[in-house]
Amino acid sequence: MRNLRGNPWATLIVISLGYFMTLLDLTIVNIAIPDVVDDLGASLDQILWVINGYTLVLAALLITAGRIGDLWGPRSTFAAGVVLFTLASMACGFATDPGQLIAFRAVQGLGAAILMPQTLTILTHSFPPERRGTAFGIWGAVAGIAGPTVGGLLVTAFGWRWIFFINLPIAIVVLAGTFAVVTEVRESRSRRLDPLGVLLITLALLALCYGLVEGQRYDWGTVVSFISIPLVLGVGVVLLAVFLGLQARSQERDPLIPFALFRDRDYALMNVVGGAVNIGMLGFLLLFNLYLQSVAGMSALRAGLTLAPAAMVSMVLAPLAGRLTDRIDGRYILVSGLLLFAAGMGWMAAIAQPDSRWYHFLPPLLVAGAGMGGTFAPMPTIAMRGVRPELSGAASGVFNSNRQFGAVIGTAAVGALLQNRLVASIGDQANSRSLALPEQYRASFVSGLRSTAERGLEVGAGSAPRPPAGVPAELAGQLREAGRQALAHGFIDAMHATIALPVAVTALAALTCLAVKRPAVRPAVEKEDRKKAMTQ
């Protein structure tokens, strides 16, 4: 394997495997929730923290970890992140109570935050500008593999602990490859890490992410005593403002975020687009996972398999889109990908019905998957092509942090909008369907359904309130069916209104891409043509 040292394609495989681990554990824990509840006796709040603890730590520390890579070297930092992530994964697999699992998930998030920014940095150093599109396409295709389908298969075949144990053999391969294949790069001019900046940005992002993630659960009000979600968000904004102010004064003294990065218009635009893309994609996944399981009555595994065609198409097309990005102006591929993804989302929402089957969604899923495949490669290629090598770690940290923050905003915003629309749409459905019921049962029927809608997002076809005791069997069946129909159609009405948010954000991201500059580096195909012309 040492004969491959410095080989860019071998490096790409190693780095993509490490990236795969972090994405896998970001998504598949949702599939294992029922098994974790049964095995560890976890409460709903504890389960939410098993999921959100990882996300919060990851999002809050990406910027700092990116800069650490500039100081220590991206290969060494990447390897350290892999080791920490793997040890935390094993600890998660051996957890005996919910508290242990939550704590080790947070450590997992720390390991993921350390290794994730280094992936873009290493690939940026390993590939020349005219070949990065292909590399980033393969790197981005990993996102298509690391989805809920893999998690569902592991949980079904081996049990929930194997969603963590699976990381050990992957990590062994990644670490062996890291030291045998990947070369270290030390081009940073920085000599220190700003401790005050690290503290401020970490606390700011933690507060902002916590407020957005937990806001829905606390109805955007009081958490405990005088602490409220608006207060937490306000503190996050103030800390972020203080951090940026101090960073502005320390631009000549090793800043945590070099503002020179944002003088590159393309990098600045891709940070906006990256956050918007994750708002659209994570908002879409939240909506349709809820629909498939709550309304269509699918299991988590079956829901994952239903969405799998989009992931598979994305996985196949992302490397091809990357190669095409090396040959033509990547902004047009990115615009096309974003518009296709927005069209696929809207199409799925438009045809969704309570009795829809998986094959009804195949055409729009293929369109959405093609759009995702046309997004993953051009976005980092455009973002990183003008970044100076000594700033690549900081650039990668900020870029990945913005994407994770977009994911947090997407799930929070879509969740809040969906909840708001659910209360109204289920109320309307309850009122209209109650007219077919005996008058003495109408008020309790409507109030019961409104209460179900107000309790949260876990509503659906199977969540209708039980008929009152003593109701004749025939009437009880009529009440249950009316409730089931009201909840199912109410959810679909709410989904039709809510899908407008991720679709609009994705479409706006596509328009933003039109402001990207024409690449200064001539596409690879033009260089090859010039060489051929000179030899003739």
VENMOVEN-V137289 format. One record per residue. N is the residue number from 1. RES is the residue in one letter. SS is DSSP state (hx for helix, st for strand, lp for the rest). OMEGA is omega in whole degrees, 0 to 359 (999 if undefined). Layout:
# VENMOVEN-V137289
N_RES_SS_OMEGA ; N_RES_SS_OMEGA
This chain:
# VENMOVEN-V137289
1_M_lp_181 ; 2_R_hx_175 ; 3_N_hx_180 ; 4_L_hx_182 ; 5_R_lp_179 ; 6_G_lp_178 ; 7_N_lp_186 ; 8_P_hx_183 ; 9_W_hx_174 ; 10_A_hx_176 ; 11_T_hx_180 ; 12_L_hx_180 ; 13_I_hx_181 ; 14_V_hx_183 ; 15_I_hx_180 ; 16_S_hx_177 ; 17_L_hx_177 ; 18_G_hx_178 ; 19_Y_hx_179 ; 20_F_hx_182 ; 21_M_hx_183 ; 22_T_hx_180 ; 23_L_hx_181 ; 24_L_hx_183 ; 25_D_hx_173 ; 26_L_hx_188 ; 27_T_hx_194 ; 28_I_hx_178 ; 29_V_hx_178 ; 30_N_hx_182 ; 31_I_hx_187 ; 32_A_hx_186 ; 33_I_hx_181 ; 34_P_hx_180 ; 35_D_hx_178 ; 36_V_hx_178 ; 37_V_hx_182 ; 38_D_hx_187 ; 39_D_hx_185 ; 40_L_hx_182 ; 41_G_lp_184 ; 42_A_lp_175 ; 43_S_lp_178 ; 44_L_hx_179 ; 45_D_hx_180 ; 46_Q_hx_178 ; 47_I_hx_178 ; 48_L_hx_180 ; 49_W_hx_173 ; 50_V_hx_179 ; 51_I_hx_189 ; 52_N_hx_179 ; 53_G_hx_178 ; 54_Y_hx_184 ; 55_T_hx_182 ; 56_L_hx_181 ; 57_V_hx_179 ; 58_L_hx_183 ; 59_A_hx_186 ; 60_A_hx_190 ; 61_L_hx_182 ; 62_L_hx_181 ; 63_I_hx_179 ; 64_T_hx_182 ; 65_A_hx_177 ; 66_G_hx_179 ; 67_R_hx_176 ; 68_I_hx_177 ; 69_G_hx_176 ; 70_D_hx_184 ; 71_L_hx_186 ; 72_W_hx_186 ; 73_G_lp_185 ; 74_P_hx_181 ; 75_R_hx_180 ; 76_S_hx_180 ; 77_T_hx_177 ; 78_F_hx_181 ; 79_A_hx_178 ; 80_A_hx_178 ; 81_G_hx_179 ; 82_V_hx_180 ; 83_V_hx_181 ; 84_L_hx_180 ; 85_F_hx_183 ; 86_T_hx_178 ; 87_L_hx_178 ; 88_A_hx_178 ; 89_S_hx_179 ; 90_M_hx_179 ; 91_A_hx_176 ; 92_C_hx_181 ; 93_G_hx_180 ; 94_F_lp_183 ; 95_A_lp_182 ; 96_T_lp_176 ; 97_D_lp_184 ; 98_P_hx_181 ; 99_G_hx_178 ; 100_Q_hx_181 ; 101_L_hx_179 ; 102_I_hx_182 ; 103_A_hx_182 ; 104_F_hx_174 ; 105_R_hx_177 ; 106_A_hx_178 ; 107_V_hx_174 ; 108_Q_hx_179 ; 109_G_hx_177 ; 110_L_hx_178 ; 111_G_hx_179 ; 112_A_hx_180 ; 113_A_hx_180 ; 114_I_hx_186 ; 115_L_hx_189 ; 116_M_hx_182 ; 117_P_hx_183 ; 118_Q_hx_182 ; 119_T_hx_178 ; 120_L_hx_180 ; 121_T_hx_182 ; 122_I_hx_180 ; 123_L_hx_178 ; 124_T_hx_178 ; 125_H_hx_188 ; 126_S_hx_185 ; 127_F_lp_173 ; 128_P_lp_184 ; 129_P_hx_184 ; 130_E_hx_178 ; 131_R_hx_185 ; 132_R_hx_181 ; 133_G_hx_178 ; 134_T_hx_181 ; 135_A_hx_180 ; 136_F_hx_176 ; 137_G_hx_178 ; 138_I_hx_177 ; 139_W_hx_180 ; 140_G_hx_179 ; 141_A_hx_178 ; 142_V_hx_180 ; 143_A_hx_179 ; 144_G_hx_180 ; 145_I_hx_188 ; 146_A_lp_182 ; 147_G_lp_183 ; 148_P_hx_180 ; 149_T_hx_178 ; 150_V_hx_179 ; 151_G_hx_180 ; 152_G_hx_179 ; 153_L_hx_180 ; 154_L_hx_181 ; 155_V_hx_182 ; 156_T_hx_186 ; 157_A_hx_190 ; 158_F_hx_184 ; 159_G_lp_189 ; 160_W_lp_183 ; 161_R_lp_182 ; 162_W_hx_172 ; 163_I_hx_175 ; 164_F_hx_182 ; 165_F_hx_182 ; 166_I_hx_181 ; 167_N_hx_183 ; 168_L_hx_179 ; 169_P_hx_177 ; 170_I_hx_182 ; 171_A_hx_179 ; 172_I_hx_178 ; 173_V_hx_182 ; 174_V_hx_181 ; 175_L_hx_178 ; 176_A_hx_179 ; 177_G_hx_181 ; 178_T_hx_184 ; 179_F_hx_180 ; 180_A_hx_189 ; 181_V_hx_188 ; 182_V_lp_176 ; 183_T_lp_180 ; 184_E_lp_178 ; 185_V_lp_178 ; 186_R_lp_181 ; 187_E_lp_184 ; 188_S_lp_174 ; 189_R_lp_181 ; 190_S_lp_179 ; 191_R_lp_182 ; 192_R_lp_176 ; 193_L_lp_183 ; 194_D_lp_185 ; 195_P_hx_179 ; 196_L_hx_177 ; 197_G_hx_178 ; 198_V_hx_181 ; 199_L_hx_184 ; 200_L_hx_183 ; 201_I_hx_178 ; 202_T_hx_180 ; 203_L_hx_180 ; 204_A_hx_181 ; 205_L_hx_176 ; 206_L_hx_180 ; 207_A_hx_181 ; 208_L_hx_181 ; 209_C_hx_179 ; 210_Y_hx_181 ; 211_G_hx_181 ; 212_L_hx_181 ; 213_V_hx_186 ; 214_E_hx_184 ; 215_G_lp_182 ; 216_Q_lp_183 ; 217_R_lp_181 ; 218_Y_lp_179 ; 219_D_lp_178 ; 220_W_lp_180 ; 221_G_lp_187 ; 222_T_st_174 ; 223_V_st_177 ; 224_V_st_179 ; 225_S_lp_182 ; 226_F_lp_183 ; 227_I_st_180 ; 228_S_st_179 ; 229_I_hx_176 ; 230_P_hx_179 ; 231_L_hx_180 ; 232_V_hx_178 ; 233_L_hx_178 ; 234_G_hx_178 ; 235_V_hx_178 ; 236_G_hx_179 ; 237_V_hx_180 ; 238_V_hx_180 ; 239_L_hx_178 ; 240_L_hx_179 ; 241_A_hx_178 ; 242_V_hx_179 ; 243_F_hx_181 ; 244_L_hx_177 ; 245_G_hx_178 ; 246_L_hx_178 ; 247_Q_hx_179 ; 248_A_hx_181 ; 249_R_hx_184 ; 250_S_lp_182 ; 251_Q_lp_178 ; 252_E_lp_186 ; 253_R_lp_175 ; 254_D_lp_180 ; 255_P_lp_176 ; 256_L_lp_175 ; 257_I_lp_176 ; 258_P_lp_181 ; 259_F_hx_178 ; 260_A_hx_178 ; 261_L_hx_187 ; 262_F_hx_170 ; 263_R_hx_172 ; 264_D_lp_186 ; 265_R_hx_182 ; 266_D_hx_179 ; 267_Y_hx_180 ; 268_A_hx_180 ; 269_L_hx_182 ; 270_M_hx_173 ; 271_N_hx_176 ; 272_V_hx_182 ; 273_V_hx_180 ; 274_G_hx_177 ; 275_G_hx_181 ; 276_A_hx_179 ; 277_V_hx_180 ; 278_N_hx_173 ; 279_I_hx_181 ; 280_G_hx_186 ; 281_M_hx_181 ; 282_L_hx_175 ; 283_G_hx_178 ; 284_F_hx_181 ; 285_L_hx_178 ; 286_L_hx_182 ; 287_L_hx_188 ; 288_F_hx_172 ; 289_N_hx_176 ; 290_L_hx_180 ; 291_Y_hx_184 ; 292_L_hx_183 ; 293_Q_hx_184 ; 294_S_hx_185 ; 295_V_hx_181 ; 296_A_lp_174 ; 297_G_lp_180 ; 298_M_lp_170 ; 299_S_lp_180 ; 300_A_hx_180 ; 301_L_hx_181 ; 302_R_hx_176 ; 303_A_hx_177 ; 304_G_hx_178 ; 305_L_hx_178 ; 306_T_hx_180 ; 307_L_hx_185 ; 308_A_hx_180 ; 309_P_hx_178 ; 310_A_hx_180 ; 311_A_hx_181 ; 312_M_hx_178 ; 313_V_hx_178 ; 314_S_hx_181 ; 315_M_hx_181 ; 316_V_hx_187 ; 317_L_hx_184 ; 318_A_hx_177 ; 319_P_hx_178 ; 320_L_hx_177 ; 321_A_hx_178 ; 322_G_hx_179 ; 323_R_hx_179 ; 324_L_hx_178 ; 325_T_hx_177 ; 326_D_lp_187 ; 327_R_lp_179 ; 328_I_lp_180 ; 329_D_lp_186 ; 330_G_hx_183 ; 331_R_hx_180 ; 332_Y_hx_175 ; 333_I_hx_181 ; 334_L_hx_178 ; 335_V_hx_180 ; 336_S_hx_180 ; 337_G_hx_181 ; 338_L_hx_180 ; 339_L_hx_177 ; 340_L_hx_180 ; 341_F_hx_178 ; 342_A_hx_179 ; 343_A_hx_179 ; 344_G_hx_178 ; 345_M_hx_181 ; 346_G_hx_180 ; 347_W_hx_180 ; 348_M_hx_180 ; 349_A_hx_184 ; 350_A_hx_185 ; 351_I_hx_183 ; 352_A_lp_177 ; 353_Q_lp_180 ; 354_P_lp_183 ; 355_D_lp_180 ; 356_S_lp_177 ; 357_R_lp_186 ; 358_W_hx_184 ; 359_Y_hx_175 ; 360_H_hx_185 ; 361_F_hx_184 ; 362_L_hx_180 ; 363_P_hx_180 ; 364_P_hx_177 ; 365_L_hx_177 ; 366_L_hx_177 ; 367_V_hx_179 ; 368_A_hx_179 ; 369_G_hx_176 ; 370_A_hx_178 ; 371_G_hx_177 ; 372_M_hx_179 ; 373_G_hx_178 ; 374_G_hx_182 ; 375_T_hx_190 ; 376_F_hx_183 ; 377_A_hx_184 ; 378_P_hx_186 ; 379_M_hx_178 ; 380_P_hx_178 ; 381_T_hx_179 ; 382_I_hx_183 ; 383_A_hx_191 ; 384_M_hx_189 ; 385_R_lp_180 ; 386_G_lp_183 ; 387_V_lp_177 ; 388_R_lp_184 ; 389_P_hx_183 ; 390_E_hx_179 ; 391_L_hx_187 ; 392_S_hx_178 ; 393_G_hx_178 ; 394_A_hx_180 ; 395_A_hx_180 ; 396_S_hx_180 ; 397_G_hx_180 ; 398_V_hx_181 ; 399_F_hx_180 ; 400_N_hx_178 ; 401_S_hx_178 ; 402_N_hx_178 ; 403_R_hx_179 ; 404_Q_hx_178 ; 405_F_hx_175 ; 406_G_hx_178 ; 407_A_hx_179 ; 408_V_hx_179 ; 409_I_hx_182 ; 410_G_hx_181 ; 411_T_hx_180 ; 412_A_hx_183 ; 413_A_hx_180 ; 414_V_hx_178 ; 415_G_hx_181 ; 416_A_hx_180 ; 417_L_hx_179 ; 418_L_hx_180 ; 419_Q_hx_179 ; 420_N_hx_182 ; 421_R_hx_179 ; 422_L_hx_181 ; 423_V_hx_181 ; 424_A_hx_186 ; 425_S_hx_178 ; 426_I_hx_175 ; 427_G_hx_178 ; 428_D_hx_179 ; 429_Q_hx_180 ; 430_A_hx_180 ; 431_N_hx_183 ; 432_S_hx_182 ; 433_R_hx_179 ; 434_S_hx_181 ; 435_L_lp_180 ; 436_A_lp_183 ; 437_L_lp_173 ; 438_P_lp_188 ; 439_E_hx_185 ; 440_Q_hx_182 ; 441_Y_hx_187 ; 442_R_hx_184 ; 443_A_hx_181 ; 444_S_hx_177 ; 445_F_hx_181 ; 446_V_hx_182 ; 447_S_hx_178 ; 448_G_hx_179 ; 449_L_hx_176 ; 450_R_hx_179 ; 451_S_hx_178 ; 452_T_hx_180 ; 453_A_hx_184 ; 454_E_hx_183 ; 455_R_lp_179 ; 456_G_lp_188 ; 457_L_lp_184 ; 458_E_lp_177 ; 459_V_lp_178 ; 460_G_lp_188 ; 461_A_lp_182 ; 462_G_lp_188 ; 463_S_lp_183 ; 464_A_lp_179 ; 465_P_lp_181 ; 466_R_lp_177 ; 467_P_lp_178 ; 468_P_lp_179 ; 469_A_lp_177 ; 470_G_lp_179 ; 471_V_lp_177 ; 472_P_lp_186 ; 473_A_hx_182 ; 474_E_hx_179 ; 475_L_hx_178 ; 476_A_hx_177 ; 477_G_hx_178 ; 478_Q_hx_179 ; 479_L_hx_180 ; 480_R_hx_181 ; 481_E_hx_178 ; 482_A_hx_178 ; 483_G_hx_180 ; 484_R_hx_180 ; 485_Q_hx_180 ; 486_A_hx_180 ; 487_L_hx_182 ; 488_A_hx_181 ; 489_H_hx_176 ; 490_G_hx_178 ; 491_F_hx_182 ; 492_I_hx_176 ; 493_D_hx_179 ; 494_A_hx_180 ; 495_M_hx_178 ; 496_H_hx_179 ; 497_A_hx_186 ; 498_T_hx_183 ; 499_I_hx_179 ; 500_A_hx_181 ; 501_L_hx_179 ; 502_P_hx_178 ; 503_V_hx_181 ; 504_A_hx_180 ; 505_V_hx_179 ; 506_T_hx_178 ; 507_A_hx_177 ; 508_L_hx_176 ; 509_A_hx_178 ; 510_A_hx_179 ; 511_L_hx_178 ; 512_T_hx_182 ; 513_C_hx_180 ; 514_L_hx_179 ; 515_A_hx_179 ; 516_V_lp_181 ; 517_K_lp_172 ; 518_R_lp_185 ; 519_P_lp_178 ; 520_A_lp_179 ; 521_V_lp_180 ; 522_R_lp_179 ; 523_P_lp_184 ; 524_A_hx_183 ; 525_V_hx_179 ; 526_E_hx_178 ; 527_K_hx_180 ; 528_E_hx_179 ; 529_D_hx_180 ; 530_R_hx_179 ; 531_K_hx_179 ; 532_K_hx_181 ; 533_A_hx_182 ; 534_M_hx_181 ; 535_T_hx_182 ; 536_Q_lp_999
